[in-house]
Amino acid sequence: MTKETTLENANASMGLPPHKTRLALIGEFSAGKSTLSKLLLGDAPVPVKVTATRLPPVWITHGKSAAFAVGHDGTETPIDIEDIDQVRIEDTRMIKLYNPSETLEICDLIDMPGISDPNMSSDVWMSVMDEVDSVVWCTQATQAWRQSEAATWEDISARTNGDNILVVTQVDKLRSERDLERVLMRVRKETEGQFRHVFPLSITDAIAAGEDEVKWTASGAADFIDILVEYLVNPNPKPRSAEPMEIQPAPVEEPSETADHTKAEQQPETPAQAPADYGATSVVPKRVRVLTEMRGRTTRPAPGDLVNLT
């Protein structure tokens, strides 16, 4: 029995998930998924010049910055993050990115390709859905919850743990508050019982809010982040129909032979790995940090450091 298996069994006995929550960002092309990942991580995980339309799923986990192309046979090839748009979709199941954002200590983010792309088969991202725990679905306010979105969600929703959120993005493009109310009323009626929450959100306004608490709240980010963090830290269990893909830890630098070395000798040895697994001892302090920072109970983070949880 491996250390990982032992930890998963221990977590299961305490009612804890065997791994961090795996959160997928899904929606049509240009619905704001990549911008949302920037809001959650504090910076864009993928270079701005990269064209998202030709990328397979991008799995982002905690660790020192690195990028890998994961083949359909599971082999991983190191790649330059600036060149990830050169990856051949035909040969690549997903791109795996390591990112130091502390948001990734409580979840992995999976940025899915836009659905209904005529140039990309849904098989490209459907194969990853069995690894997903929960979904934030992004739908554009000006054409919210199209028939193609409803059909796709009907196909995949049963694969999740139910902690799913529908975000109506780009609400700043609507002409009036009354227009927003009409859109939300229609979307909530058409998706009744399918999502735990429906939130309006101007992601660009949230990013631009900086230290301004009023603007942060007005953007819709405060309510959305409040609920999202709760679901990430206290997720519903999900029966898995497929063997979860193992995310290997990012390389860990050797500690210096100073006070850190002495401290390490005094403490039990733990695996040097990205925090893909966690136990009861780590949940409580981490939960307090994340809720405090992301819920805006202190000053709002600056746009370039939206989720600095230290």
N, C-alpha and C positions, 0 to 999 in steps of 0.2 A: 504494500500500500504506500503510495507516494505522500509527500507532505501536503501536496495540493488536495489529494483525495481526502486525507485526514481532516484538513481545514474545512472542506466543503461539508463533510459529515457533521463536524462540530457546529458549524453555522446552521445547518439544517435542524439540528437538535434544539437550537436556541430560537428557531423561527426566523433566522436571518438568511438572506439570499446568498448563494455560493459565490457570487461575483458582484461587481459594481453593476448598477442598472445600465443597460444598453439602450440609449435613447436615439431613435431615428428621426431625422428631419425629412419630411416627405411633402411633396406638392408638385404643382405644375412648374414648368420652366418660368423663371423670373417671378416666382411667388415670394421670394425673400429668404429662402433657406440658408444660403451662404451668408447673407447679411445677419441673419439670426445667429449663426454660429460665431460670427464676429462679436455680437453682443454678449453671448454667453462666455466666450473665451477671452475677451479683452482685446483681441486682434484677429485679423483674418488668417485662418490656418492655411489657406491656399493662396499663393501669389495672385495679385489682382489681374495680372496679364493672362492668367490661365483661363481658357474657355471651358466653362463648366459643362457645356452641352456634350462634350466628348469624353467625359470622365466616368469611370465605373463608380460604385459606391466608395466613399472615402471614410474609412474607420479611423477615428481620432482617439488616442488613448494617452494616458499620462506618462511622461518621460522626457529625457533629453531630446531635443529636436532631431528627428531623423525621418526618413521616408523609405518605404519599401513597396514594390509591386508584388502582390500575392497572386500566384498563378492558380489555375483551376485544380492543379494537383497539390496545392498547399505550399509549394516552394516560394521562398521570399527572395527577391532580388533588390539590393540597395539601389536607390535612384536619387538623383538630384531633385529636390523639391521644386526647383525652378523649371524643371523639365517634365513634370508629371503629366502635362497635356500631350506628351509624346508617347505615352504608354498605349499599347495596342489593346483595345477593349476585347478583341477576339481572344487574346492570350491572358487576360487579367481578370480575376474574380473581383478584386478590390484593391484599393490603395490603402496602405496602413501608415498613418502618420503618428509620430510621437510628438507631444506638445507639452511644455512645462506649466500650462495654466492649471491653477489649483482647482478650478471647477472640475477638471478631469480626475480629481481624487474621489469624487462621489459618483461619477458616471463616465461611460464612454459615449462619444457622439458619433453617429453614423449619418453622414450627409449623402442622401440618395440622389441619383440623377432625376431630372424632371420626368414625371410620368407623361404618357401620351406623346412622347417624342417619336415622330415618324422615322427618324434615322437611328433609333435605338430600340431593340427588342426589350420588352419588360423582363425577359429572362435574365438580363444583365444585373438587375437589382433584386428580383424576386428570390433568387437563390440565397440571398443574405437575410431574408425576412425571418427565417426560423431562428436566427441569432438575436433578434430584436426583442426587447422587453416591452417598451412603450414607445409611443409616437407623438411627436408634435407635428400636426398637419398644418401647413401654411396654404392659405387660399387668399387670392387677391380680392380686395374689397370691391373693386369695380366690376368684377365678374365672378363673384363668390360662389363656391360650391357648384361647379359645373357638373354636368351629367357624367363626364369621364371620371371626375374625382369620386363621385358617389359610387360608381361601378367598381373602381379600383379598391376603394375602402371596404366595400362589401366583400371583396375577395380576400383581403388580408387582415381584417380587424380581429378575426378569431385567433390569429397567431400571437396576439399580444396579451399582456397581463391585465388590460383594461384601464390602465392609468394613462389614458390618451387625452390630448388637448387639441382642440381646433383653434388656430390663431387666424383671425381675419387681418391680413397685413395691408399695408399701404392705405390705411384709413385716412391719412392726410390728403389723399387724392380725391376724396369725396367732397362734394360742394358744400354740404351743410351737416349739422348735427342731426337733422331730421332724416337725411339720406342714410346716415350711419345707423340710426335707430331702425329704419326700414330693412336695411341689409341684415342687421343682427336678428331682427324678428323673423325674417324669412329663413335665414341659415339655421337658427336654433330650432325652428319648427321642422325643417327638412332633415335635420340630423338628431332629432330628439332620441335620447337613449343610446346614441352611438359614441358620444364623447362625454367625459366627465365634466368638462368645462368648455365654453366658447369665449374667447377673449378677443376684443379689438386691440390692435397694436400697431403703432407707427414705429418701426424698428429704427429708422433713421433719426426720428425725434428722440428716441430713447438714448441712442448713442451720442447725440449732440447735447443732451441735457447736462452732462458733466456734473457739477456740484449742485445744480438747481433741482431741489427736491420737488418743487411744484411742476416743473416741466417733465421730470421723470415720471411722476404720477399721472400727469395728463397724457403722456404717450401711451399709457396702458401697461407699461413695463412692471410697475410695482405690484399690481394684482397678479399678473401672469407669473412673475418670478417667485412670488410668495407661494403659489400653489405648486409650481414646477419643482421647486426645491423640496417641498414636502413629499411629493411623489418619488423623487429620486432617492431620498434618504429612507423613506418608509414605503417601499414598493409592494404591490400585491405579488404573491407568488405566481409563477407561470409554469405549467407543465410543459416540458420541452419535447417536441416531436423529433428533434434532430440533435445529434451530439454537438454541443457548443464548440465553436472554433476557439482554440487556445490562443490567446494573445500573449506572445512572448514578451518578457520584460525588456525595457530599454537598458543599454549598458549603464552600469553604475560605477562611478569613479571610486577608486580606493581612498579610504579616509586617511587624513594626515596622521603621522605618528606623534601626536601631541596629546592635548587633553581629550580629543575625540577618541584616540586609541585607548586611553585609560578607561573612558566611559564604556567603550565597546566591550572591554574585558570584564566589566562589572555586570553587564546585562546579558540575558540569554540570547543566543544567536538566532537571528531571524533570516528568512530567505531574502536575498537582495533582488527585489523585483518591483515592477510597477504595481500599484495597489489594486490588482484585479480581484483580490479577495480581502475581506475585512471582517473583523469580529466585533463583539460587543464593546470591547475596550476602546476601539477607535471611532465608533459611531457617534457617541455622545459629544465629545469635544469637537469633532469635525462638523457635526450637525449645528452646534452653536455658532461656530465660525461662519459657516455658509449662510445660515439664516440671518445672522447679524449683518453681513456685508451685502448679500444679494437682495435681501428684503428692504434695504434702505433704512435700517434703524440707526445707522450712523450717517455721516456725510456720504453723498453719492460718489462713486468712483469717477475719475476722469475718463473721457472717451477712450484713451489709449490703455486704460487699466481698469476696465469695468468690473472685473471680478478678482481683484487682488485680495485674496482671503487671509493674508498673513496679518 
